[in-house]
Amino acid sequence: MITDNLTYEDRVEALIELGADRTDAQAVVDAEDSVNQGMQPETHAFSMQMYRKERLDKARQTMANNIVKKGNQL
């Protein structure tokens, strides 16, 4: 991914440059960080990891939808 080895703010800025607004970009980066934490020693580790992935997918989809809406308003 284009955001490998970048700081949090650099990753947010990279998504903003692609057309996302700051709120959507931060949501995606936060969700990516949650997924990338790896498996934690939790009771329901598998379900928690699946939830994190679903959250990331939803954040990315919301960001993409908002970029399209912004483009249609121009």
PQR file of N, CA, C, O and H, with PARSE charges and radii, in Angstrom:
ATOM      1  N   MET A   1       0.828  -1.174   0.000 -0.4000 1.5000
ATOM      2  CA  MET A   1       0.000   0.000   0.000 -0.0000 2.0000
ATOM      3  C   MET A   1       0.877   1.244   0.000  0.5500 1.7000
ATOM      4  O   MET A   1       2.024   1.201   0.446 -0.5500 1.4000
ATOM      5  N   ILE A   2       0.343   2.343  -0.496 -0.4000 1.5000
ATOM      6  CA  ILE A   2       1.126   3.572  -0.594 -0.0000 2.0000
ATOM      7  C   ILE A   2       1.478   4.163   0.757  0.5500 1.7000
ATOM      8  O   ILE A   2       2.329   5.048   0.835 -0.5500 1.4000
ATOM      9  H   ILE A   2      -0.588   2.378  -0.858  0.4000 1.0000
ATOM     10  N   THR A   3       0.854   3.703   1.808 -0.4000 1.5000
ATOM     11  CA  THR A   3       1.056   4.285   3.125 -0.0000 2.0000
ATOM     12  C   THR A   3       2.073   3.532   3.973  0.5500 1.7000
ATOM     13  O   THR A   3       2.212   3.843   5.156 -0.5500 1.4000
ATOM     14  H   THR A   3       0.162   2.983   1.744  0.4000 1.0000
ATOM     15  N   ASP A   4       2.783   2.565   3.426 -0.4000 1.5000
ATOM     16  CA  ASP A   4       3.764   1.815   4.202 -0.0000 2.0000
ATOM     17  C   ASP A   4       4.885   2.733   4.666  0.5500 1.7000
ATOM     18  O   ASP A   4       5.357   3.586   3.914 -0.5500 1.4000
ATOM     19  H   ASP A   4       2.670   2.313   2.465  0.4000 1.0000
ATOM     20  N   ASN A   5       5.305   2.547   5.922 -0.4000 1.5000
ATOM     21  CA  ASN A   5       6.434   3.264   6.522 -0.0000 2.0000
ATOM     22  C   ASN A   5       6.239   4.769   6.604  0.5500 1.7000
ATOM     23  O   ASN A   5       7.223   5.509   6.604 -0.5500 1.4000
ATOM     24  H   ASN A   5       4.921   1.855   6.533  0.4000 1.0000
ATOM     25  N   LEU A   6       5.012   5.241   6.674 -0.4000 1.5000
ATOM     26  CA  LEU A   6       4.730   6.653   6.831 -0.0000 2.0000
ATOM     27  C   LEU A   6       4.141   6.904   8.218  0.5500 1.7000
ATOM     28  O   LEU A   6       3.589   5.999   8.844 -0.5500 1.4000
ATOM     29  H   LEU A   6       4.213   4.640   6.675  0.4000 1.0000
ATOM     30  N   THR A   7       4.266   8.140   8.684 -0.4000 1.5000
ATOM     31  CA  THR A   7       3.653   8.491   9.960 -0.0000 2.0000
ATOM     32  C   THR A   7       2.137   8.539   9.800  0.5500 1.7000
ATOM     33  O   THR A   7       1.620   8.502   8.683 -0.5500 1.4000
ATOM     34  H   THR A   7       4.714   8.875   8.175  0.4000 1.0000
ATOM     35  N   TYR A   8       1.444   8.620  10.906 -0.4000 1.5000
ATOM     36  CA  TYR A   8      -0.012   8.715  10.896 -0.0000 2.0000
ATOM     37  C   TYR A   8      -0.443   9.903  10.038  0.5500 1.7000
ATOM     38  O   TYR A   8      -1.287   9.763   9.153 -0.5500 1.4000
ATOM     39  H   TYR A   8       1.863   8.650  11.813  0.4000 1.0000
ATOM     40  N   GLU A   9       0.140  11.071  10.304 -0.4000 1.5000
ATOM     41  CA  GLU A   9      -0.266  12.279   9.586 -0.0000 2.0000
ATOM     42  C   GLU A   9       0.075  12.187   8.095  0.5500 1.7000
ATOM     43  O   GLU A   9      -0.690  12.666   7.257 -0.5500 1.4000
ATOM     44  H   GLU A   9       0.825  11.184  11.023  0.4000 1.0000
ATOM     45  N   ASP A  10       1.207  11.581   7.760 -0.4000 1.5000
ATOM     46  CA  ASP A  10       1.566  11.399   6.341 -0.0000 2.0000
ATOM     47  C   ASP A  10       0.542  10.511   5.643  0.5500 1.7000
ATOM     48  O   ASP A  10       0.163  10.766   4.500 -0.5500 1.4000
ATOM     49  H   ASP A  10       1.828  11.193   8.440  0.4000 1.0000
ATOM     50  N   ARG A  11       0.103   9.476   6.334 -0.4000 1.5000
ATOM     51  CA  ARG A  11      -0.896   8.573   5.750 -0.0000 2.0000
ATOM     52  C   ARG A  11      -2.225   9.286   5.547  0.5500 1.7000
ATOM     53  O   ARG A  11      -2.885   9.093   4.526 -0.5500 1.4000
ATOM     54  H   ARG A  11       0.410   9.269   7.262  0.4000 1.0000
ATOM     55  N   VAL A  12      -2.622  10.110   6.518 -0.4000 1.5000
ATOM     56  CA  VAL A  12      -3.855  10.892   6.377 -0.0000 2.0000
ATOM     57  C   VAL A  12      -3.722  11.843   5.190  0.5500 1.7000
ATOM     58  O   VAL A  12      -4.633  11.938   4.368 -0.5500 1.4000
ATOM     59  H   VAL A  12      -2.086  10.266   7.347  0.4000 1.0000
ATOM     60  N   GLU A  13      -2.601  12.540   5.096 -0.4000 1.5000
ATOM     61  CA  GLU A  13      -2.382  13.489   4.007 -0.0000 2.0000
ATOM     62  C   GLU A  13      -2.383  12.785   2.643  0.5500 1.7000
ATOM     63  O   GLU A  13      -2.871  13.344   1.661 -0.5500 1.4000
ATOM     64  H   GLU A  13      -1.861  12.462   5.764  0.4000 1.0000
ATOM     65  N   ALA A  14      -1.844  11.570   2.581 -0.4000 1.5000
ATOM     66  CA  ALA A  14      -1.837  10.824   1.315 -0.0000 2.0000
ATOM     67  C   ALA A  14      -3.265  10.549   0.845  0.5500 1.7000
ATOM     68  O   ALA A  14      -3.553  10.638  -0.348 -0.5500 1.4000
ATOM     69  H   ALA A  14      -1.448  11.116   3.379  0.4000 1.0000
ATOM     70  N   LEU A  15      -4.150  10.218   1.770 -0.4000 1.5000
ATOM     71  CA  LEU A  15      -5.548   9.975   1.404 -0.0000 2.0000
ATOM     72  C   LEU A  15      -6.254  11.276   1.037  0.5500 1.7000
ATOM     73  O   LEU A  15      -7.103  11.291   0.146 -0.5500 1.4000
ATOM     74  H   LEU A  15      -3.916  10.146   2.739  0.4000 1.0000
ATOM     75  N   ILE A  16      -5.914  12.354   1.711 -0.4000 1.5000
ATOM     76  CA  ILE A  16      -6.495  13.657   1.378 -0.0000 2.0000
ATOM     77  C   ILE A  16      -6.094  14.059  -0.036  0.5500 1.7000
ATOM     78  O   ILE A  16      -6.903  14.610  -0.782 -0.5500 1.4000
ATOM     79  H   ILE A  16      -5.224  12.342   2.436  0.4000 1.0000
ATOM     80  N   GLU A  17      -4.855  13.785  -0.399 -0.4000 1.5000
ATOM     81  CA  GLU A  17      -4.382  14.090  -1.756 -0.0000 2.0000
ATOM     82  C   GLU A  17      -5.138  13.280  -2.807  0.5500 1.7000
ATOM     83  O   GLU A  17      -5.242  13.701  -3.959 -0.5500 1.4000
ATOM     84  H   GLU A  17      -4.197  13.338   0.207  0.4000 1.0000
ATOM     85  N   LEU A  18      -5.662  12.124  -2.414 -0.4000 1.5000
ATOM     86  CA  LEU A  18      -6.454  11.308  -3.332 -0.0000 2.0000
ATOM     87  C   LEU A  18      -7.899  11.798  -3.429  0.5500 1.7000
ATOM     88  O   LEU A  18      -8.678  11.291  -4.236 -0.5500 1.4000
ATOM     89  H   LEU A  18      -5.577  11.783  -1.478  0.4000 1.0000
ATOM     90  N   GLY A  19      -8.255  12.798  -2.593 -0.4000 1.5000
ATOM     91  CA  GLY A  19      -9.578  13.386  -2.680 -0.0000 2.0000
ATOM     92  C   GLY A  19     -10.450  13.224  -1.448  0.5500 1.7000
ATOM     93  O   GLY A  19     -11.571  13.732  -1.418 -0.5500 1.4000
ATOM     94  H   GLY A  19      -7.622  13.209  -1.937  0.4000 1.0000
ATOM     95  N   ALA A  20      -9.964  12.535  -0.439 -0.4000 1.5000
ATOM     96  CA  ALA A  20     -10.755  12.330   0.777 -0.0000 2.0000
ATOM     97  C   ALA A  20     -10.746  13.586   1.635  0.5500 1.7000
ATOM     98  O   ALA A  20      -9.813  14.386   1.557 -0.5500 1.4000
ATOM     99  H   ALA A  20      -9.054  12.122  -0.463  0.4000 1.0000
ATOM    100  N   ASP A  21     -11.775  13.763   2.452 -0.4000 1.5000
ATOM    101  CA  ASP A  21     -11.700  14.843   3.430 -0.0000 2.0000
ATOM    102  C   ASP A  21     -10.989  14.299   4.666  0.5500 1.7000
ATOM    103  O   ASP A  21     -10.813  13.088   4.804 -0.5500 1.4000
ATOM    104  H   ASP A  21     -12.533  13.113   2.515  0.4000 1.0000
ATOM    105  N   ARG A  22     -10.586  15.189   5.557 -0.4000 1.5000
ATOM    106  CA  ARG A  22      -9.760  14.800   6.701 -0.0000 2.0000
ATOM    107  C   ARG A  22     -10.455  13.767   7.599  0.5500 1.7000
ATOM    108  O   ARG A  22      -9.813  12.821   8.056 -0.5500 1.4000
ATOM    109  H   ARG A  22     -10.729  16.172   5.445  0.4000 1.0000
ATOM    110  N   THR A  23     -11.727  13.935   7.849 -0.4000 1.5000
ATOM    111  CA  THR A  23     -12.452  13.017   8.732 -0.0000 2.0000
ATOM    112  C   THR A  23     -12.461  11.599   8.175  0.5500 1.7000
ATOM    113  O   THR A  23     -12.201  10.640   8.902 -0.5500 1.4000
ATOM    114  H   THR A  23     -12.248  14.704   7.477  0.4000 1.0000
ATOM    115  N   ASP A  24     -12.761  11.467   6.879 -0.4000 1.5000
ATOM    116  CA  ASP A  24     -12.767  10.138   6.255 -0.0000 2.0000
ATOM    117  C   ASP A  24     -11.362   9.542   6.249  0.5500 1.7000
ATOM    118  O   ASP A  24     -11.185   8.357   6.533 -0.5500 1.4000
ATOM    119  H   ASP A  24     -12.971  12.246   6.289  0.4000 1.0000
ATOM    120  N   ALA A  25     -10.369  10.361   5.926 -0.4000 1.5000
ATOM    121  CA  ALA A  25      -8.993   9.867   5.879 -0.0000 2.0000
ATOM    122  C   ALA A  25      -8.555   9.367   7.252  0.5500 1.7000
ATOM    123  O   ALA A  25      -7.924   8.315   7.356 -0.5500 1.4000
ATOM    124  H   ALA A  25     -10.513  11.323   5.695  0.4000 1.0000
ATOM    125  N   GLN A  26      -8.888  10.115   8.307 -0.4000 1.5000
ATOM    126  CA  GLN A  26      -8.524   9.681   9.651 -0.0000 2.0000
ATOM    127  C   GLN A  26      -9.241   8.397  10.039  0.5500 1.7000
ATOM    128  O   GLN A  26      -8.651   7.538  10.695 -0.5500 1.4000
ATOM    129  H   GLN A  26      -9.401  10.969   8.222  0.4000 1.0000
ATOM    130  N   ALA A  27     -10.501   8.249   9.646 -0.4000 1.5000
ATOM    131  CA  ALA A  27     -11.243   7.027   9.955 -0.0000 2.0000
ATOM    132  C   ALA A  27     -10.603   5.809   9.288  0.5500 1.7000
ATOM    133  O   ALA A  27     -10.503   4.742   9.893 -0.5500 1.4000
ATOM    134  H   ALA A  27     -10.980   8.946   9.113  0.4000 1.0000
ATOM    135  N   VAL A  28     -10.170   5.978   8.039 -0.4000 1.5000
ATOM    136  CA  VAL A  28      -9.534   4.870   7.326 -0.0000 2.0000
ATOM    137  C   VAL A  28      -8.198   4.517   7.968  0.5500 1.7000
ATOM    138  O   VAL A  28      -7.908   3.338   8.175 -0.5500 1.4000
ATOM    139  H   VAL A  28     -10.251   6.845   7.547  0.4000 1.0000
ATOM    140  N   VAL A  29      -7.385   5.510   8.285 -0.4000 1.5000
ATOM    141  CA  VAL A  29      -6.082   5.247   8.895 -0.0000 2.0000
ATOM    142  C   VAL A  29      -6.262   4.601  10.273  0.5500 1.7000
ATOM    143  O   VAL A  29      -5.535   3.670  10.619 -0.5500 1.4000
ATOM    144  H   VAL A  29      -7.620   6.467   8.117  0.4000 1.0000
ATOM    145  N   ASP A  30      -7.215   5.084  11.048 -0.4000 1.5000
ATOM    146  CA  ASP A  30      -7.480   4.469  12.358 -0.0000 2.0000
ATOM    147  C   ASP A  30      -7.912   3.012  12.207  0.5500 1.7000
ATOM    148  O   ASP A  30      -7.471   2.148  12.965 -0.5500 1.4000
ATOM    149  H   ASP A  30      -7.806   5.840  10.766  0.4000 1.0000
ATOM    150  N   ALA A  31      -8.772   2.743  11.231 -0.4000 1.5000
ATOM    151  CA  ALA A  31      -9.230   1.368  11.000 -0.0000 2.0000
ATOM    152  C   ALA A  31      -8.081   0.488  10.518  0.5500 1.7000
ATOM    153  O   ALA A  31      -7.972  -0.668  10.927 -0.5500 1.4000
ATOM    154  H   ALA A  31      -9.130   3.445  10.615  0.4000 1.0000
ATOM    155  N   GLU A  32      -7.221   1.027   9.647 -0.4000 1.5000
ATOM    156  CA  GLU A  32      -6.050   0.260   9.198 -0.0000 2.0000
ATOM    157  C   GLU A  32      -5.156  -0.089  10.379  0.5500 1.7000
ATOM    158  O   GLU A  32      -4.682  -1.219  10.497 -0.5500 1.4000
ATOM    159  H   GLU A  32      -7.309   1.966   9.314  0.4000 1.0000
ATOM    160  N   ASP A  33      -4.930   0.885  11.252 -0.4000 1.5000
ATOM    161  CA  ASP A  33      -4.085   0.637  12.422 -0.0000 2.0000
ATOM    162  C   ASP A  33      -4.690  -0.439  13.320  0.5500 1.7000
ATOM    163  O   ASP A  33      -3.971  -1.269  13.877 -0.5500 1.4000
ATOM    164  H   ASP A  33      -5.315   1.803  11.156  0.4000 1.0000
ATOM    165  N   SER A  34      -6.005  -0.417  13.455 -0.4000 1.5000
ATOM    166  CA  SER A  34      -6.683  -1.410  14.278 -0.0000 2.0000
ATOM    167  C   SER A  34      -6.494  -2.811  13.711  0.5500 1.7000
ATOM    168  O   SER A  34      -6.227  -3.756  14.454 -0.5500 1.4000
ATOM    169  H   SER A  34      -6.589   0.257  13.003  0.4000 1.0000
ATOM    170  N   VAL A  35      -6.632  -2.944  12.403 -0.4000 1.5000
ATOM    171  CA  VAL A  35      -6.453  -4.248  11.760 -0.0000 2.0000
ATOM    172  C   VAL A  35      -4.995  -4.685  11.834  0.5500 1.7000
ATOM    173  O   VAL A  35      -4.702  -5.861  12.049 -0.5500 1.4000
ATOM    174  H   VAL A  35      -6.849  -2.177  11.799  0.4000 1.0000
ATOM    175  N   ASN A  36      -4.092  -3.741  11.658 -0.4000 1.5000
ATOM    176  CA  ASN A  36      -2.674  -4.074  11.612 -0.0000 2.0000
ATOM    177  C   ASN A  36      -2.048  -4.344  12.969  0.5500 1.7000
ATOM    178  O   ASN A  36      -0.873  -4.703  13.048 -0.5500 1.4000
ATOM    179  H   ASN A  36      -4.330  -2.786  11.484  0.4000 1.0000
ATOM    180  N   GLN A  37      -2.817  -4.177  14.039 -0.4000 1.5000
ATOM    181  CA  GLN A  37      -2.296  -4.494  15.365 -0.0000 2.0000
ATOM    182  C   GLN A  37      -1.969  -5.976  15.479  0.5500 1.7000
ATOM    183  O   GLN A  37      -1.162  -6.389  16.310 -0.5500 1.4000
ATOM    184  H   GLN A  37      -3.772  -3.886  13.975  0.4000 1.0000
ATOM    185  N   GLY A  38      -2.600  -6.748  14.644 -0.4000 1.5000
ATOM    186  CA  GLY A  38      -2.411  -8.190  14.725 -0.0000 2.0000
ATOM    187  C   GLY A  38      -3.324  -8.795  15.767  0.5500 1.7000
ATOM    188  O   GLY A  38      -4.097  -8.097  16.423 -0.5500 1.4000
ATOM    189  H   GLY A  38      -3.256  -6.412  13.968  0.4000 1.0000
ATOM    190  N   MET A  39      -3.224 -10.057  15.902 -0.4000 1.5000
ATOM    191  CA  MET A  39      -4.086 -10.758  16.839 -0.0000 2.0000
ATOM    192  C   MET A  39      -3.647 -10.443  18.270  0.5500 1.7000
ATOM    193  O   MET A  39      -2.480 -10.605  18.626 -0.5500 1.4000
ATOM    194  H   MET A  39      -2.596 -10.624  15.369  0.4000 1.0000
ATOM    195  N   GLN A  40      -4.572 -10.006  19.052 -0.4000 1.5000
ATOM    196  CA  GLN A  40      -4.307  -9.705  20.451 -0.0000 2.0000
ATOM    197  C   GLN A  40      -4.793 -10.888  21.302  0.5500 1.7000
ATOM    198  O   GLN A  40      -5.673 -11.639  20.882 -0.5500 1.4000
ATOM    199  H   GLN A  40      -5.520  -9.875  18.762  0.4000 1.0000
ATOM    200  N   PRO A  41      -4.227 -11.042  22.473 -0.5600 1.5000
ATOM    201  CA  PRO A  41      -4.660 -12.145  23.338  0.2800 2.0000
ATOM    202  C   PRO A  41      -6.013 -11.846  23.976  0.5500 1.7000
ATOM    203  O   PRO A  41      -6.099 -11.578  25.174 -0.5500 1.4000
ATOM    204  N   GLU A  42      -7.059 -11.893  23.171 -0.4000 1.5000
ATOM    205  CA  GLU A  42      -8.399 -11.624  23.674 -0.0000 2.0000
ATOM    206  C   GLU A  42      -9.230 -12.901  23.575  0.5500 1.7000
ATOM    207  O   GLU A  42      -8.894 -13.821  22.829 -0.5500 1.4000
ATOM    208  H   GLU A  42      -6.990 -12.110  22.197  0.4000 1.0000
ATOM    209  N   THR A  43     -10.289 -12.940  24.319 -0.4000 1.5000
ATOM    210  CA  THR A  43     -11.135 -14.126  24.370 -0.0000 2.0000
ATOM    211  C   THR A  43     -11.733 -14.445  23.008  0.5500 1.7000
ATOM    212  O   THR A  43     -11.755 -15.605  22.595 -0.5500 1.4000
ATOM    213  H   THR A  43     -10.561 -12.193  24.925  0.4000 1.0000
ATOM    214  N   HIS A  44     -12.211 -13.439  22.317 -0.4000 1.5000
ATOM    215  CA  HIS A  44     -12.848 -13.633  21.023 -0.0000 2.0000
ATOM    216  C   HIS A  44     -11.967 -13.042  19.924  0.5500 1.7000
ATOM    217  O   HIS A  44     -12.418 -12.200  19.147 -0.5500 1.4000
ATOM    218  H   HIS A  44     -12.193 -12.496  22.652  0.4000 1.0000
ATOM    219  N   ALA A  45     -10.722 -13.480  19.864 -0.4000 1.5000
ATOM    220  CA  ALA A  45      -9.734 -12.888  18.965 -0.0000 2.0000
ATOM    221  C   ALA A  45     -10.180 -12.919  17.508  0.5500 1.7000
ATOM    222  O   ALA A  45     -10.044 -11.916  16.807 -0.5500 1.4000
ATOM    223  H   ALA A  45     -10.356 -14.164  20.495  0.4000 1.0000
ATOM    224  N   PHE A  46     -10.708 -14.044  17.040 -0.4000 1.5000
ATOM    225  CA  PHE A  46     -11.090 -14.145  15.644 -0.0000 2.0000
ATOM    226  C   PHE A  46     -12.220 -13.183  15.312  0.5500 1.7000
ATOM    227  O   PHE A  46     -12.152 -12.470  14.311 -0.5500 1.4000
ATOM    228  H   PHE A  46     -10.818 -14.858  17.610  0.4000 1.0000
ATOM    229  N   SER A  47     -13.256 -13.154  16.141 -0.4000 1.5000
ATOM    230  CA  SER A  47     -14.387 -12.274  15.859 -0.0000 2.0000
ATOM    231  C   SER A  47     -13.981 -10.812  15.958  0.5500 1.7000
ATOM    232  O   SER A  47     -14.480  -9.977  15.205 -0.5500 1.4000
ATOM    233  H   SER A  47     -13.310 -13.733  16.955  0.4000 1.0000
ATOM    234  N   MET A  48     -13.087 -10.498  16.874 -0.4000 1.5000
ATOM    235  CA  MET A  48     -12.612  -9.117  16.989 -0.0000 2.0000
ATOM    236  C   MET A  48     -11.821  -8.713  15.746  0.5500 1.7000
ATOM    237  O   MET A  48     -11.967  -7.591  15.260 -0.5500 1.4000
ATOM    238  H   MET A  48     -12.681 -11.176  17.486  0.4000 1.0000
ATOM    239  N   GLN A  49     -10.994  -9.607  15.234 -0.4000 1.5000
ATOM    240  CA  GLN A  49     -10.221  -9.300  14.031 -0.0000 2.0000
ATOM    241  C   GLN A  49     -11.153  -9.131  12.830  0.5500 1.7000
ATOM    242  O   GLN A  49     -10.938  -8.249  11.998 -0.5500 1.4000
ATOM    243  H   GLN A  49     -10.875 -10.517  15.629  0.4000 1.0000
ATOM    244  N   MET A  50     -12.177  -9.962  12.737 -0.4000 1.5000
ATOM    245  CA  MET A  50     -13.144  -9.821  11.640 -0.0000 2.0000
ATOM    246  C   MET A  50     -13.884  -8.492  11.750  0.5500 1.7000
ATOM    247  O   MET A  50     -14.137  -7.833  10.742 -0.5500 1.4000
ATOM    248  H   MET A  50     -12.351 -10.678  13.413  0.4000 1.0000
ATOM    249  N   TYR A  51     -14.229  -8.101  12.973 -0.4000 1.5000
ATOM    250  CA  TYR A  51     -14.898  -6.810  13.178 -0.0000 2.0000
ATOM    251  C   TYR A  51     -13.991  -5.670  12.733  0.5500 1.7000
ATOM    252  O   TYR A  51     -14.455  -4.720  12.103 -0.5500 1.4000
ATOM    253  H   TYR A  51     -14.024  -8.636  13.792  0.4000 1.0000
ATOM    254  N   ARG A  52     -12.712  -5.755  13.052 -0.4000 1.5000
ATOM    255  CA  ARG A  52     -11.767  -4.710  12.641 -0.0000 2.0000
ATOM    256  C   ARG A  52     -11.691  -4.616  11.123  0.5500 1.7000
ATOM    257  O   ARG A  52     -11.655  -3.518  10.567 -0.5500 1.4000
ATOM    258  H   ARG A  52     -12.335  -6.527  13.564  0.4000 1.0000
ATOM    259  N   LYS A  53     -11.667  -5.764  10.455 -0.4000 1.5000
ATOM    260  CA  LYS A  53     -11.608  -5.763   8.994 -0.0000 2.0000
ATOM    261  C   LYS A  53     -12.886  -5.181   8.394  0.5500 1.7000
ATOM    262  O   LYS A  53     -12.836  -4.436   7.415 -0.5500 1.4000
ATOM    263  H   LYS A  53     -11.696  -6.655  10.906  0.4000 1.0000
ATOM    264  N   GLU A  54     -14.026  -5.524   8.985 -0.4000 1.5000
ATOM    265  CA  GLU A  54     -15.299  -4.969   8.503 -0.0000 2.0000
ATOM    266  C   GLU A  54     -15.327  -3.460   8.699  0.5500 1.7000
ATOM    267  O   GLU A  54     -15.822  -2.728   7.842 -0.5500 1.4000
ATOM    268  H   GLU A  54     -14.066  -6.128   9.780  0.4000 1.0000
ATOM    269  N   ARG A  55     -14.799  -2.997   9.821 -0.4000 1.5000
ATOM    270  CA  ARG A  55     -14.744  -1.565  10.103 -0.0000 2.0000
ATOM    271  C   ARG A  55     -13.850  -0.857   9.077  0.5500 1.7000
ATOM    272  O   ARG A  55     -14.182   0.235   8.615 -0.5500 1.4000
ATOM    273  H   ARG A  55     -14.397  -3.592  10.517  0.4000 1.0000
ATOM    274  N   LEU A  56     -12.739  -1.466   8.729 -0.4000 1.5000
ATOM    275  CA  LEU A  56     -11.850  -0.896   7.721 -0.0000 2.0000
ATOM    276  C   LEU A  56     -12.544  -0.830   6.369  0.5500 1.7000
ATOM    277  O   LEU A  56     -12.485   0.193   5.686 -0.5500 1.4000
ATOM    278  H   LEU A  56     -12.470  -2.353   9.104  0.4000 1.0000
ATOM    279  N   ASP A  57     -13.199  -1.917   5.980 -0.4000 1.5000
ATOM    280  CA  ASP A  57     -13.919  -1.927   4.701 -0.0000 2.0000
ATOM    281  C   ASP A  57     -14.992  -0.840   4.658  0.5500 1.7000
ATOM    282  O   ASP A  57     -15.157  -0.157   3.647 -0.5500 1.4000
ATOM    283  H   ASP A  57     -13.247  -2.748   6.535  0.4000 1.0000
ATOM    284  N   LYS A  58     -15.716  -0.689   5.761 -0.4000 1.5000
ATOM    285  CA  LYS A  58     -16.773   0.322   5.811 -0.0000 2.0000
ATOM    286  C   LYS A  58     -16.184   1.725   5.735  0.5500 1.7000
ATOM    287  O   LYS A  58     -16.726   2.585   5.040 -0.5500 1.4000
ATOM    288  H   LYS A  58     -15.583  -1.244   6.582  0.4000 1.0000
ATOM    289  N   ALA A  59     -15.088   1.965   6.436 -0.4000 1.5000
ATOM    290  CA  ALA A  59     -14.446   3.285   6.402 -0.0000 2.0000
ATOM    291  C   ALA A  59     -13.953   3.608   5.000  0.5500 1.7000
ATOM    292  O   ALA A  59     -14.118   4.732   4.526 -0.5500 1.4000
ATOM    293  H   ALA A  59     -14.648   1.267   7.000  0.4000 1.0000
ATOM    294  N   ARG A  60     -13.349   2.633   4.337 -0.4000 1.5000
ATOM    295  CA  ARG A  60     -12.868   2.852   2.962 -0.0000 2.0000
ATOM    296  C   ARG A  60     -14.034   3.126   2.014  0.5500 1.7000
ATOM    297  O   ARG A  60     -13.938   3.997   1.150 -0.5500 1.4000
ATOM    298  H   ARG A  60     -13.215   1.720   4.723  0.4000 1.0000
ATOM    299  N   GLN A  61     -15.131   2.391   2.171 -0.4000 1.5000
ATOM    300  CA  GLN A  61     -16.294   2.573   1.307 -0.0000 2.0000
ATOM    301  C   GLN A  61     -16.916   3.948   1.522  0.5500 1.7000
ATOM    302  O   GLN A  61     -17.285   4.623   0.561 -0.5500 1.4000
ATOM    303  H   GLN A  61     -15.209   1.683   2.874  0.4000 1.0000
ATOM    304  N   THR A  62     -17.031   4.358   2.768 -0.4000 1.5000
ATOM    305  CA  THR A  62     -17.577   5.685   3.077 -0.0000 2.0000
ATOM    306  C   THR A  62     -16.703   6.774   2.467  0.5500 1.7000
ATOM    307  O   THR A  62     -17.210   7.730   1.880 -0.5500 1.4000
ATOM    308  H   THR A  62     -16.731   3.809   3.549  0.4000 1.0000
ATOM    309  N   MET A  63     -15.384   6.627   2.610 -0.4000 1.5000
ATOM    310  CA  MET A  63     -14.464   7.609   2.037 -0.0000 2.0000
ATOM    311  C   MET A  63     -14.630   7.672   0.524  0.5500 1.7000
ATOM    312  O   MET A  63     -14.698   8.763  -0.043 -0.5500 1.4000
ATOM    313  H   MET A  63     -14.972   5.851   3.087  0.4000 1.0000
ATOM    314  N   ALA A  64     -14.695   6.525  -0.134 -0.4000 1.5000
ATOM    315  CA  ALA A  64     -14.843   6.494  -1.593 -0.0000 2.0000
ATOM    316  C   ALA A  64     -16.164   7.132  -2.016  0.5500 1.7000
ATOM    317  O   ALA A  64     -16.197   7.898  -2.980 -0.5500 1.4000
ATOM    318  H   ALA A  64     -14.639   5.639   0.327  0.4000 1.0000
ATOM    319  N   ASN A  65     -17.244   6.828  -1.311 -0.4000 1.5000
ATOM    320  CA  ASN A  65     -18.545   7.424  -1.628 -0.0000 2.0000
ATOM    321  C   ASN A  65     -18.507   8.937  -1.487  0.5500 1.7000
ATOM    322  O   ASN A  65     -19.061   9.654  -2.321 -0.5500 1.4000
ATOM    323  H   ASN A  65     -17.217   6.207  -0.529  0.4000 1.0000
ATOM    324  N   ASN A  66     -17.855   9.429  -0.433 -0.4000 1.5000
ATOM    325  CA  ASN A  66     -17.770  10.873  -0.219 -0.0000 2.0000
ATOM    326  C   ASN A  66     -16.906  11.552  -1.276  0.5500 1.7000
ATOM    327  O   ASN A  66     -17.187  12.687  -1.662 -0.5500 1.4000
ATOM    328  H   ASN A  66     -17.405   8.847   0.244  0.4000 1.0000
ATOM    329  N   ILE A  67     -15.868  10.884  -1.746 -0.4000 1.5000
ATOM    330  CA  ILE A  67     -15.046  11.437  -2.823 -0.0000 2.0000
ATOM    331  C   ILE A  67     -15.871  11.574  -4.085  0.5500 1.7000
ATOM    332  O   ILE A  67     -15.790  12.589  -4.778 -0.5500 1.4000
ATOM    333  H   ILE A  67     -15.639   9.962  -1.433  0.4000 1.0000
ATOM    334  N   VAL A  68     -16.671  10.549  -4.390 -0.4000 1.5000
ATOM    335  CA  VAL A  68     -17.531  10.591  -5.577 -0.0000 2.0000
ATOM    336  C   VAL A  68     -18.552  11.711  -5.451  0.5500 1.7000
ATOM    337  O   VAL A  68     -18.780  12.455  -6.405 -0.5500 1.4000
ATOM    338  H   VAL A  68     -16.736   9.725  -3.828  0.4000 1.0000
ATOM    339  N   LYS A  69     -19.173  11.835  -4.273 -0.4000 1.5000
ATOM    340  CA  LYS A  69     -20.151  12.905  -4.076 -0.0000 2.0000
ATOM    341  C   LYS A  69     -19.511  14.274  -4.252  0.5500 1.7000
ATOM    342  O   LYS A  69     -20.102  15.169  -4.856 -0.5500 1.4000
ATOM    343  H   LYS A  69     -18.987  11.231  -3.498  0.4000 1.0000
ATOM    344  N   LYS A  70     -18.302  14.436  -3.722 -0.4000 1.5000
ATOM    345  CA  LYS A  70     -17.593  15.705  -3.843 -0.0000 2.0000
ATOM    346  C   LYS A  70     -17.299  16.003  -5.307  0.5500 1.7000
ATOM    347  O   LYS A  70     -17.414  17.149  -5.742 -0.5500 1.4000
ATOM    348  H   LYS A  70     -17.822  13.709  -3.231  0.4000 1.0000
ATOM    349  N   GLY A  71     -16.923  14.986  -6.066 -0.4000 1.5000
ATOM    350  CA  GLY A  71     -16.656  15.149  -7.485 -0.0000 2.0000
ATOM    351  C   GLY A  71     -17.892  15.517  -8.278  0.5500 1.7000
ATOM    352  O   GLY A  71     -17.813  16.295  -9.228 -0.5500 1.4000
ATOM    353  H   GLY A  71     -16.830  14.055  -5.713  0.4000 1.0000
ATOM    354  N   ASN A  72     -19.041  14.963  -7.894 -0.4000 1.5000
ATOM    355  CA  ASN A  72     -20.287  15.264  -8.578 -0.0000 2.0000
ATOM    356  C   ASN A  72     -20.778  16.672  -8.282  0.5500 1.7000
ATOM    357  O   ASN A  72     -21.538  17.233  -9.072 -0.5500 1.4000
ATOM    358  H   ASN A  72     -19.105  14.331  -7.121  0.4000 1.0000
ATOM    359  N   GLN A  73     -20.366  17.252  -7.172 -0.4000 1.5000
ATOM    360  CA  GLN A  73     -20.800  18.597  -6.804 -0.0000 2.0000
ATOM    361  C   GLN A  73     -20.000  19.679  -7.509  0.5500 1.7000
ATOM    362  O   GLN A  73     -20.410  20.840  -7.540 -0.5500 1.4000
ATOM    363  H   GLN A  73     -19.749  16.797  -6.531  0.4000 1.0000
ATOM    364  N   LEU A  74     -18.871  19.308  -8.070 -0.4000 1.5000
ATOM    365  CA  LEU A  74     -18.022  20.316  -8.735 -0.0000 2.0000
ATOM    366  C   LEU A  74     -18.566  20.740 -10.068  0.5500 1.7000
ATOM    367  O   LEU A  74     -17.966  21.577 -10.742 -0.5500 1.4000
ATOM    368  H   LEU A  74     -18.538  18.365  -8.045  0.4000 1.0000
TER
END
